[in-house]
Amino acid sequence: MKNHNATIEREEEKTTLVLTIGTTNYDICLTDDNPIEVKNVFNDLIVELKKGKFTFILSDEIQDLYYHICGEYIKQLNAEIADVYSQLKKNNLVNVSG
């Protein structure tokens, strides 16, 4: 299982949780209510899951409210990833390379 990085980008206009897999960033805006954006990120993560199981680890220096919110978010996301991965594996939808 691979560990991937999650970081928080704080800007004046918005704050974003950035999930990084390889060279690809998946952005979830924390200061805007956009369920379609979140759904699209989850769909992309499911495609990535077909390549193998992974988790995200939050890396951030500032322990503010966003840090704690993202910590809980990542904990829930990792649980969902594990559940979806087992369902994909159970239904033979995981790409096995060998």
Order of alpha helices (4+ residues) and beta strands (2+ residues): beta-beta-beta-alpha-beta-alpha
